[in-house]
Amino acid sequence: MVQLGLVGLGKMGFNMRERLRAAGHDVVGYDRNPDVSDSTSLEDLVSKLSGPRIVWIMVPAGEPTRQTVAELGHLLSEGDLVIDGGNSKFTDDKLNADLLAAHGVGYLDCGVSGGVWGKDNGYGLMVGGAASDVERAMPIFDALRPEGPREEGFSHAGSVGAGHYAKMIHNGIEYGIMQAYAEGFELLEASEIVNDVPAVIKGWQRGTVVRSWLLDLLVRALDEDPELDDLEGYVEDSGEGRWTLEEAVNHAVPAPVLSAALFARFSSRQKDSAAMRAVAALRNQFGGHAVKKAGS
């Protein structure tokens, strides 16, 4: 049994606490929502942990994570360990690690995949940091990862920053796969000879080379709404796709699938695309093609 402080009990953090407790670990959680929190503040959380402490952070990336790390730096003691399991940009990790190192506190960055299903299915974990810190936290990682061989659900990716870097690339790949499924769905919908699109996609779940958990989730969505009419075609991006594309540019690595998937998400947010209006105007100018007037 390992004792852990867990900061941030949202959709992911709450379920992670439940999975860890089910595995027999002692988890003290803190969240600004008192209805789910086990402590009243970060200071109260730290006071309830026995040293040497391990504190896992699951708060939004950017300034909220930086502020939490800075506060923990003043509250924790030499020999304690902080794990950032949020979606921080990998370049933030060295800054966080250096800040904590000044207080004698260790730091690991952990990319976490599994979403709201992780409580029951386990989470894919990608960790960056010192091997000694990874080994110390391994009982926690083993409880969170899926059942089966450790190497199929957990990786020590490298030094500080490597975990979040690996998760960033993971999410970039996810963008491309999701876009491919989405375009396939639209093509099937547009066909005049396919009568049952959900049946076709469900039929891909076994024996085909495109089967995956994301395909299973698409089937689930189609079971609930066969034509996805209840949804608006507006898709946000959480940042990792942009960061992955930036890295592709920095390393001169061609990433046409990722870039197309990311830009498709941008397109989904445009109710009236100036670019497409320009394309329509040009087609009308050089070819006399029909155009549709605004408001018609």
Backbone bond lengths (Angstrom), bond angles and torsions (degrees), N, CA, C in turn:
res aa  C-N    CA-C-N  psi(-1)  N-CA   C-N-CA  omega(-1)  CA-C   N-CA-C  phi
1 M - - - 1.463 - - 1.529 109.80 -
2 V 1.327 115.17 133.02 1.467 121.82 179.16 1.522 108.39 -119.16
3 Q 1.316 116.53 142.92 1.462 120.73 175.61 1.527 108.72 -95.54
4 L 1.323 115.51 137.38 1.464 120.82 -176.93 1.517 110.33 -139.82
5 G 1.324 115.71 137.70 1.453 120.61 168.44 1.523 108.23 -95.60
6 L 1.323 117.64 132.54 1.467 122.01 -177.44 1.524 108.99 -123.71
7 V 1.327 116.13 116.32 1.459 122.23 -177.46 1.523 108.80 -102.71
8 G 1.330 116.93 118.00 1.458 122.03 -179.30 1.513 110.48 104.28
9 L 1.334 116.50 103.74 1.466 121.58 -175.86 1.516 110.79 -117.85
10 G 1.349 114.98 50.20 1.453 120.47 174.97 1.513 109.93 -80.88
11 K 1.344 116.41 -151.41 1.464 120.45 -175.59 1.524 111.44 -58.99
12 M 1.332 117.38 -42.62 1.463 120.73 -179.34 1.526 111.17 -80.82
13 G 1.326 117.28 -51.79 1.449 121.23 -174.95 1.516 113.19 -60.21
14 F 1.328 116.64 -40.77 1.470 120.67 -179.76 1.524 110.40 -60.99
15 N 1.335 116.42 -46.97 1.465 120.24 -179.30 1.529 112.15 -68.37
16 M 1.329 116.35 -33.67 1.459 119.24 176.83 1.524 110.34 -64.83
17 R 1.317 116.82 -40.82 1.468 119.86 176.96 1.524 110.53 -59.33
18 E 1.346 116.34 -43.17 1.460 119.92 -178.98 1.526 111.38 -65.23
19 R 1.333 117.37 -41.52 1.464 120.30 -179.69 1.533 110.51 -66.01
20 L 1.321 117.10 -41.65 1.460 120.61 179.51 1.526 111.34 -65.26
21 R 1.307 116.47 -41.03 1.466 119.38 178.87 1.526 110.59 -66.05
22 A 1.324 116.78 -38.40 1.463 120.03 178.63 1.520 111.27 -63.32
23 A 1.344 116.36 -26.32 1.467 121.24 178.44 1.530 111.95 -85.52
24 G 1.343 117.11 0.63 1.456 120.79 175.41 1.509 115.97 97.40
25 H 1.352 117.68 5.78 1.462 120.27 -179.00 1.526 111.01 -87.56
26 D 1.319 115.67 153.43 1.466 123.07 179.48 1.534 108.02 -92.95
27 V 1.328 117.15 109.09 1.460 121.27 -176.59 1.523 109.47 -115.06
28 V 1.325 115.99 124.62 1.464 122.19 174.21 1.521 106.73 -108.50
29 G 1.323 117.33 116.00 1.447 121.54 -175.93 1.515 112.94 -101.60
30 Y 1.332 114.50 152.41 1.463 119.92 171.82 1.519 109.08 -133.65
31 D 1.316 115.03 132.26 1.460 122.28 175.15 1.526 107.93 -147.46
32 R 1.323 115.55 151.83 1.464 118.82 178.51 1.521 111.68 -66.49
33 N 1.337 116.96 -18.18 1.456 121.31 175.27 1.528 108.88 -83.82
34 P 1.327 119.12 108.45 1.467 120.96 -175.42 1.517 113.21 -65.02
35 D 1.329 117.70 -18.88 1.463 120.60 -178.42 1.524 112.34 -68.74
36 V 1.333 117.47 -23.08 1.471 120.02 -178.81 1.522 112.26 -115.81
37 S 1.327 117.89 -8.27 1.466 121.78 -172.86 1.527 111.86 -83.46
38 D 1.336 115.12 146.18 1.462 121.65 175.01 1.523 111.60 -96.93
39 S 1.328 117.08 -5.76 1.461 121.50 -176.95 1.522 109.02 -144.80
40 T 1.300 116.16 162.33 1.461 120.75 -173.20 1.523 113.34 -92.34
41 S 1.337 117.75 -15.27 1.460 121.80 -177.73 1.526 108.51 -165.14
42 L 1.333 115.53 171.33 1.462 118.66 174.27 1.530 110.84 -61.53
43 E 1.317 115.30 -40.49 1.469 119.18 179.32 1.523 110.99 -61.59
44 D 1.338 116.38 -41.15 1.464 121.02 178.81 1.528 110.02 -65.82
45 L 1.344 116.84 -40.24 1.465 120.45 178.50 1.519 110.49 -60.43
46 V 1.320 117.14 -48.56 1.466 121.31 -178.44 1.526 110.77 -61.33
47 S 1.327 116.53 -37.08 1.466 120.27 -178.80 1.526 112.39 -67.42
48 K 1.328 117.06 -21.72 1.468 121.03 -178.53 1.526 112.34 -89.97
49 L 1.332 117.18 -3.14 1.455 121.13 -178.98 1.523 110.43 -102.39
50 S 1.326 115.81 141.86 1.464 121.20 176.61 1.522 109.21 -89.63
51 G 1.330 116.03 139.86 1.456 119.75 -179.54 1.529 112.17 -78.47
52 P 1.324 117.17 156.48 1.467 126.11 -9.62 1.534 110.95 -70.39
53 R 1.317 115.68 137.54 1.460 121.70 -171.00 1.529 112.16 -93.04
54 I 1.345 114.15 154.19 1.463 121.65 169.21 1.526 106.96 -124.86
55 V 1.326 116.62 127.05 1.463 121.51 178.91 1.527 108.36 -124.36
56 W 1.326 115.97 125.86 1.469 123.12 -179.97 1.532 108.49 -104.90
57 I 1.330 116.53 128.83 1.467 121.77 -178.31 1.527 109.95 -103.33
58 M 1.340 116.17 127.96 1.470 122.19 175.45 1.528 108.67 -131.79
59 V 1.333 116.43 65.61 1.466 121.50 179.12 1.526 108.51 -121.34
60 P 1.336 118.49 165.78 1.464 120.12 -178.28 1.519 112.49 -55.11
61 A 1.337 114.93 145.73 1.461 121.20 -179.35 1.518 111.18 -66.02
62 G 1.326 115.06 161.60 1.456 119.87 177.47 1.511 111.89 92.16
63 E 1.328 116.39 -137.94 1.457 121.06 -173.67 1.529 113.61 -60.29
64 P 1.366 120.11 -40.43 1.468 118.15 177.90 1.529 113.04 -58.23
65 T 1.328 117.20 -40.71 1.465 120.10 178.15 1.515 110.62 -68.58
66 R 1.343 116.83 -44.08 1.462 119.66 -179.53 1.525 110.97 -60.38
67 Q 1.311 117.38 -42.10 1.463 120.83 179.67 1.523 111.24 -65.29
68 T 1.328 116.14 -39.77 1.462 120.09 179.81 1.519 110.60 -65.45
69 V 1.329 116.90 -43.75 1.467 121.07 178.35 1.527 110.23 -61.45
70 A 1.326 116.97 -44.39 1.463 120.46 -178.91 1.526 110.97 -62.27
71 E 1.329 116.88 -42.63 1.465 120.13 -179.90 1.522 110.64 -66.13
72 L 1.335 116.32 -41.59 1.465 119.15 178.98 1.532 111.16 -64.71
73 G 1.323 116.91 -32.06 1.453 119.99 177.60 1.513 112.64 -57.43
74 H 1.325 116.34 -34.05 1.465 121.02 -179.83 1.530 112.19 -85.28
75 L 1.344 117.03 -20.37 1.458 120.33 -175.56 1.521 113.20 -95.91
76 L 1.323 116.79 -30.18 1.464 120.46 -176.23 1.527 111.19 -84.87
77 S 1.325 114.71 171.36 1.471 121.13 -176.83 1.517 110.68 -118.18
78 E 1.311 115.38 165.78 1.463 120.44 178.39 1.526 109.66 -56.80
79 G 1.322 115.76 134.07 1.460 120.78 -178.83 1.511 114.16 96.49
80 D 1.323 117.36 -10.16 1.468 120.76 176.76 1.527 109.54 -77.68
81 L 1.331 115.85 169.12 1.461 121.59 -175.12 1.527 110.10 -137.97
82 V 1.335 116.34 135.64 1.461 122.83 175.80 1.529 108.73 -115.25
83 I 1.329 116.58 135.78 1.464 122.73 175.96 1.524 107.74 -119.90
84 D 1.326 116.96 122.38 1.466 120.84 174.60 1.522 108.07 -95.97
85 G 1.337 116.19 107.89 1.461 121.79 -179.73 1.515 113.78 -100.70
86 G 1.344 117.20 9.16 1.462 120.26 178.97 1.515 111.50 -82.52
87 N 1.307 115.87 -168.30 1.477 121.41 -177.71 1.526 111.62 -98.27
88 S 1.317 116.77 43.94 1.462 120.98 179.85 1.524 110.92 -63.39
89 K 1.332 115.81 149.27 1.458 119.71 172.23 1.521 108.70 -70.54
90 F 1.333 116.24 139.16 1.460 120.72 -173.26 1.528 112.57 -58.58
91 T 1.322 117.86 -26.53 1.460 120.16 -179.76 1.530 112.38 -70.49
92 D 1.332 117.20 -18.51 1.463 120.37 176.79 1.523 112.07 -76.70
93 D 1.322 117.06 -21.00 1.460 120.04 -170.46 1.525 113.02 -66.76
94 K 1.325 117.52 -42.60 1.469 118.77 179.55 1.522 110.77 -63.71
95 L 1.341 117.02 -37.74 1.462 120.55 178.37 1.524 110.06 -62.69
96 N 1.346 116.19 -43.81 1.465 120.16 179.10 1.523 110.81 -65.94
97 A 1.338 115.88 -42.27 1.468 119.95 -178.91 1.526 111.25 -63.92
98 D 1.329 116.66 -42.38 1.459 120.59 179.62 1.523 111.43 -65.09
99 L 1.332 115.88 -40.38 1.464 119.97 179.30 1.527 110.63 -60.70
100 L 1.333 116.28 -45.01 1.458 120.45 -178.47 1.522 111.63 -72.76
101 A 1.342 116.39 -34.40 1.465 119.88 -179.90 1.522 111.39 -60.83
102 A 1.336 116.25 -30.50 1.467 120.22 178.03 1.523 111.68 -63.55
103 H 1.338 116.09 -20.14 1.464 120.99 178.35 1.536 111.08 -105.39
104 G 1.324 116.78 6.13 1.459 120.16 -178.85 1.513 113.93 77.30
105 V 1.337 116.32 19.65 1.473 121.71 -177.43 1.517 109.44 -104.39
106 G 1.322 117.19 133.96 1.454 122.11 179.58 1.521 111.73 -79.57
107 Y 1.347 115.80 166.82 1.473 120.39 -176.20 1.520 109.78 -147.63
108 L 1.323 116.14 133.49 1.457 124.11 170.88 1.517 108.81 -126.76
109 D 1.340 117.03 142.92 1.456 120.75 170.91 1.520 107.45 -108.90
110 C 1.323 115.55 135.95 1.456 120.23 -174.23 1.517 110.45 -132.60
111 G 1.323 116.94 112.96 1.452 120.92 171.07 1.512 108.93 -76.27
112 V 1.326 116.92 131.32 1.465 122.08 -175.13 1.523 109.52 -122.58
113 S 1.326 116.83 125.27 1.459 121.62 176.23 1.519 109.27 -122.99
114 G 1.313 116.01 142.14 1.465 119.87 179.73 1.504 113.10 150.63
115 G 1.344 115.61 -20.72 1.459 120.22 175.42 1.521 112.88 56.38
116 V 1.331 115.03 -150.10 1.460 120.47 -176.05 1.524 111.98 -71.70
117 W 1.345 117.55 -10.58 1.458 121.08 -179.84 1.524 111.96 -87.59
118 G 1.315 117.80 -7.96 1.451 120.95 -174.01 1.517 114.45 -64.04
119 K 1.304 117.77 -29.14 1.464 120.43 -178.82 1.523 110.90 -54.72
120 D 1.323 117.14 -43.25 1.458 121.29 -177.66 1.529 112.72 -95.54
121 N 1.333 117.20 -34.68 1.467 120.66 -174.19 1.520 113.71 -94.85
122 G 1.329 117.02 -16.52 1.458 120.83 -175.14 1.520 111.23 92.62
123 Y 1.319 115.74 164.94 1.459 122.83 -176.17 1.527 110.27 -116.28
124 G 1.339 115.92 137.59 1.448 120.46 170.37 1.517 108.84 -76.73
125 L 1.333 117.82 129.13 1.464 122.22 -172.53 1.518 110.80 -122.57
126 M 1.336 116.43 133.06 1.457 124.10 177.22 1.524 107.42 -127.17
127 V 1.326 117.83 116.23 1.461 121.25 -167.79 1.521 111.43 -118.03
128 G 1.340 115.76 140.81 1.447 122.65 173.51 1.513 110.60 -121.53
129 G 1.335 116.87 140.53 1.456 120.41 178.33 1.513 111.66 143.24
130 A 1.326 115.67 -174.47 1.462 121.91 -176.95 1.521 111.34 -68.35
131 A 1.323 116.69 141.43 1.465 121.54 -177.94 1.527 111.42 -59.74
132 S 1.335 117.67 -36.05 1.467 120.18 -179.70 1.521 111.37 -65.43
133 D 1.333 117.10 -37.75 1.466 120.60 177.95 1.527 110.64 -70.59
134 V 1.330 116.14 -38.20 1.463 120.04 177.63 1.522 110.13 -62.14
135 E 1.327 116.72 -44.98 1.463 120.87 -179.38 1.528 110.80 -63.17
136 R 1.305 116.34 -38.38 1.467 120.31 179.66 1.523 111.39 -63.37
137 A 1.322 117.27 -37.96 1.462 121.87 -177.88 1.525 113.05 -90.46
138 M 1.332 118.54 3.05 1.455 121.08 -173.86 1.534 113.82 -59.01
139 P 1.334 120.48 -37.14 1.470 118.07 176.91 1.534 112.79 -58.19
140 I 1.337 116.38 -33.56 1.466 120.26 177.20 1.519 110.16 -70.95
141 F 1.328 116.37 -46.30 1.465 120.23 178.99 1.530 111.09 -60.68
142 D 1.330 116.60 -40.68 1.462 120.23 -179.16 1.521 111.61 -65.51
143 A 1.327 116.71 -33.76 1.466 119.67 179.06 1.527 111.71 -73.15
144 L 1.321 116.80 -31.60 1.462 120.80 -176.74 1.525 112.83 -84.56
145 R 1.329 118.03 -32.80 1.464 120.18 -174.97 1.527 110.28 -71.75
146 P 1.342 117.23 164.50 1.464 120.39 177.48 1.526 111.38 -66.01
147 E 1.322 116.11 159.09 1.458 120.60 174.10 1.523 109.13 -65.55
148 G 1.326 115.51 154.22 1.458 120.05 -179.42 1.507 110.68 114.90
149 P 1.338 117.37 -172.09 1.464 120.46 -179.16 1.529 111.71 -57.29
150 R 1.322 115.51 134.62 1.470 120.48 -177.37 1.526 111.67 -55.53
151 E 1.343 116.65 -41.21 1.460 120.33 -174.65 1.520 113.13 -68.61
152 E 1.339 117.88 -10.18 1.464 120.64 178.43 1.527 112.67 -94.73
153 G 1.334 117.48 -1.27 1.458 119.92 177.55 1.510 113.47 -141.34
154 F 1.333 115.71 1.30 1.470 120.86 -177.91 1.524 108.91 -145.20
155 S 1.333 116.09 140.39 1.462 119.86 173.02 1.521 109.92 -143.66
156 H 1.339 115.32 137.35 1.458 120.56 167.98 1.518 104.74 -90.98
157 A 1.323 116.43 98.95 1.465 121.50 -167.81 1.517 113.51 -74.89
158 G 1.328 117.29 -25.49 1.457 119.71 -177.64 1.510 111.49 156.06
159 S 1.312 116.67 -150.91 1.458 121.85 -177.47 1.525 110.46 -76.72
160 V 1.327 116.25 -178.24 1.465 121.04 -178.08 1.531 110.42 -52.66
161 G 1.315 116.15 130.72 1.456 122.73 -177.88 1.515 113.60 101.84
162 A 1.335 116.35 -23.42 1.464 119.97 -175.16 1.523 112.64 -67.99
163 G 1.331 117.12 -32.83 1.460 119.81 179.51 1.510 112.42 -64.60
164 H 1.333 115.78 -48.13 1.464 119.80 178.96 1.527 111.53 -70.19
165 Y 1.326 116.94 -30.44 1.473 119.56 176.27 1.526 109.41 -64.91
166 A 1.343 116.34 -45.75 1.462 120.46 179.26 1.527 111.18 -61.63
167 K 1.327 116.38 -40.76 1.471 119.78 179.22 1.523 110.77 -67.13
168 M 1.319 117.42 -35.48 1.464 121.62 177.10 1.523 110.17 -60.29
169 I 1.341 116.79 -47.61 1.456 120.24 179.05 1.525 110.18 -65.24
170 H 1.317 117.24 -40.41 1.471 122.27 175.70 1.522 110.48 -53.69
171 N 1.330 116.71 -45.88 1.459 119.90 -178.25 1.524 111.86 -71.60
172 G 1.342 116.66 -31.54 1.454 118.91 174.44 1.517 111.34 -62.70
173 I 1.332 116.68 -43.28 1.464 120.99 175.90 1.525 110.19 -60.75
174 E 1.323 115.71 -41.69 1.467 121.08 179.31 1.525 111.20 -58.24
175 Y 1.329 117.10 -40.73 1.464 120.88 178.09 1.530 110.10 -55.85
176 G 1.349 115.65 -48.03 1.455 120.05 -176.93 1.512 112.50 -64.81
177 I 1.342 117.54 -42.90 1.462 120.62 -179.88 1.526 110.71 -63.80
178 M 1.324 116.41 -45.11 1.460 120.21 -179.76 1.528 111.31 -61.26
179 Q 1.335 116.12 -40.83 1.455 119.74 -179.57 1.530 110.96 -65.55
180 A 1.333 116.80 -38.47 1.462 120.20 178.62 1.522 111.01 -63.70
181 Y 1.324 117.28 -44.00 1.458 119.85 176.87 1.534 110.93 -62.56
182 A 1.343 115.76 -41.58 1.467 119.92 -178.35 1.524 111.39 -63.65
183 E 1.332 117.27 -42.40 1.463 120.24 -179.93 1.526 110.86 -68.71
184 G 1.338 116.60 -36.29 1.458 119.77 175.93 1.510 111.61 -63.37
185 F 1.345 116.15 -41.39 1.459 120.68 177.05 1.530 111.00 -60.18
186 E 1.338 116.24 -44.86 1.461 119.25 -178.09 1.529 111.25 -65.50
187 L 1.336 116.90 -39.05 1.463 119.77 178.12 1.525 111.35 -64.15
188 L 1.317 117.01 -41.89 1.464 120.04 177.10 1.522 110.81 -62.69
189 E 1.332 116.47 -41.99 1.463 121.01 178.87 1.524 111.43 -62.31
190 A 1.331 116.42 -35.18 1.462 120.61 -177.65 1.530 112.78 -77.86
191 S 1.327 116.56 -16.54 1.457 120.28 -176.11 1.526 111.51 -68.99
192 E 1.317 115.10 145.67 1.466 120.51 177.14 1.521 112.10 -93.37
193 I 1.326 117.60 -6.81 1.465 119.38 -177.14 1.529 113.52 -110.65
194 V 1.337 117.38 -13.31 1.468 120.07 176.31 1.524 107.89 -90.94
195 N 1.320 116.34 119.75 1.473 120.57 -175.33 1.528 113.59 -95.57
196 D 1.314 117.34 -23.38 1.463 120.02 -175.69 1.527 109.49 -135.57
197 V 1.324 115.26 86.98 1.465 120.81 -177.56 1.529 112.03 -63.13
198 P 1.346 120.25 -47.71 1.465 119.04 178.61 1.524 113.20 -56.73
199 A 1.334 117.32 -36.19 1.465 120.08 179.55 1.522 110.95 -65.89
200 V 1.326 116.88 -39.25 1.465 120.29 178.70 1.520 110.09 -62.06
201 I 1.325 116.60 -48.31 1.462 120.55 -176.69 1.528 110.79 -67.29
202 K 1.335 116.52 -39.01 1.459 119.24 176.39 1.524 110.68 -63.11
203 G 1.326 116.76 -34.13 1.452 121.14 179.77 1.515 114.08 -68.96
204 W 1.325 116.96 -10.99 1.462 121.13 177.19 1.525 112.91 -85.07
205 Q 1.334 117.21 -5.38 1.462 119.33 -171.07 1.528 113.98 -71.04
206 R 1.319 117.13 -22.75 1.471 119.75 -179.07 1.525 109.61 -130.54
207 G 1.327 115.04 134.63 1.447 120.75 172.39 1.513 115.84 84.60
208 T 1.329 118.94 -10.76 1.463 120.55 -178.15 1.526 110.61 -98.70
209 V 1.323 115.58 160.79 1.465 119.40 -178.77 1.527 112.15 -79.48
210 V 1.326 118.99 -6.89 1.468 120.33 179.91 1.525 111.96 -104.35
211 R 1.325 117.82 8.70 1.463 119.44 179.22 1.531 109.58 -67.59
212 S 1.340 115.63 144.34 1.468 120.87 179.66 1.523 108.21 -171.29
213 W 1.341 114.99 172.51 1.460 119.35 176.75 1.524 110.53 -67.22
214 L 1.325 118.10 -36.12 1.462 120.00 176.97 1.525 110.54 -63.07
215 L 1.320 117.80 -37.50 1.462 120.35 175.35 1.524 110.24 -63.55
216 D 1.319 116.64 -41.29 1.467 120.17 176.96 1.524 111.15 -58.57
217 L 1.341 116.51 -39.86 1.463 120.13 179.58 1.532 111.19 -68.87
218 L 1.334 117.04 -34.51 1.465 119.60 175.90 1.524 110.25 -65.84
219 V 1.322 116.87 -41.32 1.471 120.29 176.44 1.525 110.22 -60.46
220 R 1.302 116.65 -42.27 1.472 120.56 178.64 1.525 110.89 -60.44
221 A 1.340 116.26 -43.30 1.461 120.29 178.95 1.519 111.27 -63.70
222 L 1.338 117.40 -39.54 1.462 121.34 -179.94 1.521 111.71 -71.21
223 D 1.325 117.08 -30.27 1.464 119.80 174.77 1.525 110.44 -62.25
224 E 1.328 115.87 -36.11 1.461 120.78 -178.81 1.522 112.32 -81.50
225 D 1.332 116.86 -30.40 1.471 122.11 -175.19 1.530 107.62 -150.85
226 P 1.335 118.64 87.07 1.474 122.44 -169.11 1.521 115.83 -54.52
227 E 1.318 118.58 -29.02 1.457 120.26 179.38 1.521 112.43 -113.30
228 L 1.330 116.29 6.95 1.471 123.06 -179.36 1.528 111.64 54.49
229 D 1.312 115.58 33.10 1.464 120.53 -178.52 1.521 112.57 -72.66
230 D 1.319 116.74 -20.09 1.464 119.84 -176.53 1.523 112.40 -79.47
231 L 1.335 117.08 -6.43 1.459 121.21 -176.46 1.516 111.11 -107.67
232 E 1.327 115.95 148.59 1.459 121.75 171.13 1.525 108.05 -93.61
233 G 1.302 117.58 138.57 1.460 121.37 -177.47 1.511 112.92 -77.02
234 Y 1.308 116.38 60.58 1.471 123.28 -178.76 1.516 107.28 -122.92
235 V 1.333 118.08 120.36 1.463 121.28 -174.03 1.522 110.03 -127.20
236 E 1.327 116.04 123.69 1.455 121.19 175.35 1.526 110.10 -83.56
237 D 1.318 117.24 170.21 1.462 121.80 169.58 1.519 107.28 -130.20
238 S 1.350 115.42 143.41 1.463 119.62 -172.55 1.518 113.69 -89.83
239 G 1.320 118.12 -3.21 1.456 120.50 177.48 1.508 113.95 118.75
240 E 1.355 116.71 -37.56 1.465 118.84 -174.64 1.524 112.56 -62.63
241 G 1.339 117.43 -34.80 1.459 120.14 178.67 1.521 111.66 -62.75
242 R 1.314 116.54 -42.48 1.470 121.06 178.15 1.523 110.55 -64.39
243 W 1.357 115.28 -43.78 1.461 118.97 -178.55 1.523 110.73 -64.98
244 T 1.337 116.46 -38.25 1.467 119.42 178.51 1.519 110.61 -63.14
245 L 1.325 116.21 -41.52 1.462 119.69 179.70 1.529 110.71 -66.54
246 E 1.324 117.24 -37.85 1.464 120.52 175.63 1.529 110.57 -59.55
247 E 1.328 116.69 -42.13 1.457 120.46 178.76 1.523 111.49 -66.83
248 A 1.327 116.99 -35.33 1.464 119.97 176.76 1.527 110.00 -61.97
249 V 1.324 116.38 -41.48 1.460 120.52 177.50 1.525 110.63 -66.14
250 N 1.339 116.37 -44.51 1.466 120.73 -177.95 1.528 112.21 -61.15
251 H 1.334 116.34 -33.31 1.465 120.43 -177.18 1.528 112.48 -103.76
252 A 1.333 117.08 7.45 1.465 121.74 -179.60 1.525 111.95 54.29
253 V 1.329 115.66 40.91 1.465 121.46 177.75 1.528 108.50 -100.64
254 P 1.326 119.39 118.19 1.460 120.90 179.32 1.534 110.49 -60.20
255 A 1.322 117.26 130.41 1.465 121.82 179.50 1.526 109.55 -139.09
256 P 1.335 118.65 58.70 1.462 120.69 -175.66 1.524 113.76 -64.67
257 V 1.336 117.74 -34.21 1.467 119.97 -179.51 1.518 110.55 -67.93
258 L 1.331 116.25 -47.06 1.467 120.04 178.87 1.519 111.15 -61.50
259 S 1.332 117.43 -46.13 1.458 119.26 -177.25 1.519 110.63 -63.54
260 A 1.331 117.91 -40.33 1.464 120.84 178.80 1.520 110.92 -64.39
261 A 1.346 116.92 -40.25 1.460 120.60 -179.73 1.523 111.38 -66.28
262 L 1.335 115.92 -40.66 1.461 119.47 179.46 1.520 110.90 -66.57
263 F 1.332 116.96 -45.56 1.464 119.97 -178.99 1.523 111.31 -67.66
264 A 1.329 117.60 -28.31 1.459 120.22 175.06 1.527 110.02 -64.06
265 R 1.322 117.01 -36.44 1.467 119.20 176.76 1.525 110.56 -66.04
266 F 1.335 116.62 -39.00 1.455 119.02 176.81 1.531 109.84 -61.86
267 S 1.335 116.74 -42.48 1.464 121.03 -179.14 1.515 111.46 -60.77
268 S 1.346 116.13 -33.50 1.464 119.90 -176.66 1.520 112.11 -65.17
269 R 1.323 117.69 -17.51 1.468 120.80 -175.91 1.529 112.54 -94.20
270 Q 1.326 116.11 -2.21 1.458 119.44 -177.60 1.525 110.43 -96.93
271 K 1.319 115.95 111.18 1.462 119.35 177.52 1.527 110.64 -73.35
272 D 1.309 116.38 -30.26 1.462 120.77 179.97 1.515 107.27 -141.74
273 S 1.337 116.37 96.84 1.451 121.40 -172.74 1.524 112.07 -78.33
274 A 1.322 115.91 120.38 1.461 120.02 176.44 1.524 110.46 -63.55
275 A 1.339 116.37 -36.31 1.468 119.69 179.78 1.514 111.07 -62.12
276 M 1.331 116.67 -44.82 1.460 118.94 -178.51 1.528 111.45 -72.27
277 R 1.323 117.12 -27.66 1.467 118.36 173.64 1.526 109.70 -65.62
278 A 1.337 116.20 -38.87 1.465 120.20 178.43 1.525 111.17 -65.33
279 V 1.336 116.57 -40.69 1.467 120.34 177.66 1.523 110.20 -61.83
280 A 1.327 116.58 -43.21 1.471 120.03 179.73 1.522 110.84 -63.19
281 A 1.351 115.96 -41.66 1.468 119.57 -179.36 1.522 111.33 -64.76
282 L 1.338 116.77 -41.17 1.463 120.42 179.29 1.526 111.26 -65.27
283 R 1.328 116.25 -42.35 1.466 119.41 179.17 1.536 110.25 -62.30
284 N 1.319 115.04 -37.07 1.463 118.93 178.50 1.519 111.33 -68.57
285 Q 1.347 116.53 -37.48 1.458 120.94 -177.15 1.525 112.05 -68.95
286 F 1.343 115.83 -47.30 1.462 116.22 -174.15 1.519 113.38 -89.26
287 G 1.326 117.11 -20.08 1.459 117.67 -175.80 1.511 115.09 -127.15
288 G 1.312 116.76 -2.89 1.446 119.76 -178.59 1.522 113.78 68.41
289 H 1.324 115.94 22.05 1.444 118.82 -179.75 1.526 111.03 -68.05
290 A 1.311 115.16 148.31 1.463 119.70 -176.82 1.529 109.97 -66.51
291 V 1.316 115.67 145.32 1.458 121.85 175.56 1.511 108.14 -124.31
292 K 1.349 114.40 154.84 1.451 120.59 177.43 1.517 109.49 -104.70
293 K 1.319 116.65 120.65 1.449 121.12 -177.84 1.527 110.52 -70.61
294 A 1.316 116.35 145.18 1.454 121.24 177.95 1.515 110.61 -58.74
295 G 1.324 116.44 134.61 1.448 121.48 178.11 1.502 114.59 84.99
296 S 1.335 117.92 -3.20 1.469 119.35 -179.38 1.509 111.53 -84.30
